Amino acid sequence: MAKKHGDFNQKIDYVFKVVLIGDSAVGKSQLLARFARNEFSLDSKATIGVEFQTRTLNIDHKTVKAQIWDTAGQERYRAVTSAYYRGAVGAMLVYDMTKRQSFDHVARWLEELRCHADKNIVIMLIGNKSDLSTLRAVPTEDAKEFAQRENLFFLETSALESINVESAFLTVLTEIYRVISKKALVANEESNSNGNSSLLKGTNIAIPLEKPAGNTSACCMSS
Ligand SMILES: Nc1nc2c(ncn2[C@@H]2O[C@H](COP(=O)(O)OP(=O)(O)OP(=O)(O)O)[C@@H](O)[C@H]2O)c(=O)[nH]1
């Protein structure tokens, strides 16, 4: 039987939950389809509710299962609650580079993300549909500046032409791995000095890095 894109029978060392967010029709589902199955559809339907897909890959000789969650950008279908963000260690915040409004809403999405998610979550800002660059409505510099100011990774992608999609997801997953390895090192050092065994030894490590700080109910995006 043919192997699925990126799937192999190996012990999983880590499961990383990554969430996709952004306005409706910016291309979240197609970015996921491109990354998880190397597929693309031009007549993609609006997402209703929440779905996820996985892809297993190797990072630094470890087997990582990326569990990528997708939800509707349309307000009437949106099921984004704290449950969607719970346990997420990465986020792809997507806008459509041909739709200025979707970029103008990025700050609100970021606010919602920071309100619900772990404070150490790794975030990639994505300007999708770079194949339509003649219709560009968001200059690269504007997005780059925003990303620098907010401490986000940034890439322009095309799910259609498979440009930078792999790179965007791999950057986030590798950074998550880097953060978690660093934490594991600290945990190891602390437990060694306490004479305890490592907190993070073993497999299928639970990922949440830290709980979000404070009361989250007051800071969520209003419609
Ligand atoms: N030209 C072009 N079209 C794209 C690209 N990515 C997605 N699309 C198209 O944009 C439309 C919306 O894509 P979706 O992936 O469904 O968007 P979404 O953000 O998941 O939308 P919601 O589910 O409503 O939140 C579809 O017609 C896609 O085929 C891209 O990179 N280039």
The ligand as an SDF file (V2000), in Angstrom:
LIG
                    3D

 32 34  0  0  0  0  0  0  0  0999 V2000
   -4.8650   31.8630   -6.4360 N   0  0  0  0  0  0  0  0  0  0  0  0
   -4.8850   31.2550   -5.2470 C   0  0  0  0  0  0  0  0  0  0  0  0
   -6.0400   30.8580   -4.7160 N   0  0  0  0  0  0  0  0  0  0  0  0
   -6.0020   30.2530   -3.4970 C   0  0  0  0  0  0  0  0  0  0  0  0
   -4.8020   30.0150   -2.7950 C   0  0  0  0  0  0  0  0  0  0  0  0
   -5.1080   29.4130   -1.6340 N   0  0  0  0  0  0  0  0  0  0  0  0
   -6.4420   29.2670   -1.5980 C   0  0  0  0  0  0  0  0  0  0  0  0
   -6.9850   29.7740   -2.7270 N   0  0  0  0  0  0  0  0  0  0  0  0
   -8.4090   29.8270   -3.0870 C   0  0  0  0  0  0  0  0  0  0  0  0
   -9.0590   30.7170   -2.1920 O   0  0  0  0  0  0  0  0  0  0  0  0
  -10.3600   30.2370   -1.8850 C   0  0  0  0  0  0  0  0  0  0  0  0
  -10.5260   30.0740   -0.3750 C   0  0  0  0  0  0  0  0  0  0  0  0
   -9.6300   29.0850    0.0770 O   0  0  0  0  0  0  0  0  0  0  0  0
   -9.8610   28.2830    1.4430 P   0  0  0  0  0  0  0  0  0  0  0  0
   -8.6440   27.4740    1.6960 O   0  0  0  0  0  0  0  0  0  0  0  0
  -11.1540   27.5550    1.4140 O   0  0  0  0  0  0  0  0  0  0  0  0
   -9.9700   29.5050    2.4740 O   0  0  0  0  0  0  0  0  0  0  0  0
  -10.2090   29.4460    4.0710 P   0  0  0  0  0  0  0  0  0  0  0  0
   -9.3490   30.5120    4.6510 O   0  0  0  0  0  0  0  0  0  0  0  0
  -10.0020   28.0700    4.5750 O   0  0  0  0  0  0  0  0  0  0  0  0
  -11.7340   29.8800    4.1780 O   0  0  0  0  0  0  0  0  0  0  0  0
  -12.7970   29.5750    5.3890 P   0  0  0  0  0  0  0  0  0  0  0  0
  -12.9550   28.0970    5.4920 O   0  0  0  0  0  0  0  0  0  0  0  0
  -14.0610   30.2660    4.9690 O   0  0  0  0  0  0  0  0  0  0  0  0
  -12.2310   30.1890    6.6180 O   0  0  0  0  0  0  0  0  0  0  0  0
  -10.5380   28.9160   -2.6500 C   0  0  0  0  0  0  0  0  0  0  0  0
  -11.1810   29.1900   -3.8820 O   0  0  0  0  0  0  0  0  0  0  0  0
   -9.1040   28.4720   -2.8970 C   0  0  0  0  0  0  0  0  0  0  0  0
   -8.9700   27.6620   -4.0370 O   0  0  0  0  0  0  0  0  0  0  0  0
   -3.5800   30.4310   -3.4150 C   0  0  0  0  0  0  0  0  0  0  0  0
   -2.4750   30.2610   -2.9080 O   0  0  0  0  0  0  0  0  0  0  0  0
   -3.6750   31.0530   -4.6370 N   0  0  0  0  0  0  0  0  0  0  0  0
  1  2  1  0
  2  3  2  0
  2 32  1  0
  3  4  1  0
  4  5  2  0
  4  8  1  0
  5  6  1  0
  5 30  1  0
  6  7  2  0
  7  8  1  0
  8  9  1  0
  9 10  1  0
  9 28  1  0
 10 11  1  0
 11 12  1  0
 11 26  1  0
 12 13  1  0
 13 14  1  0
 14 15  2  0
 14 16  1  0
 14 17  1  0
 17 18  1  0
 18 19  2  0
 18 20  1  0
 18 21  1  0
 21 22  1  0
 22 23  2  0
 22 24  1  0
 22 25  1  0
 26 27  1  0
 26 28  1  0
 28 29  1  0
 30 31  2  0
 30 32  1  0
M  END
$$$$
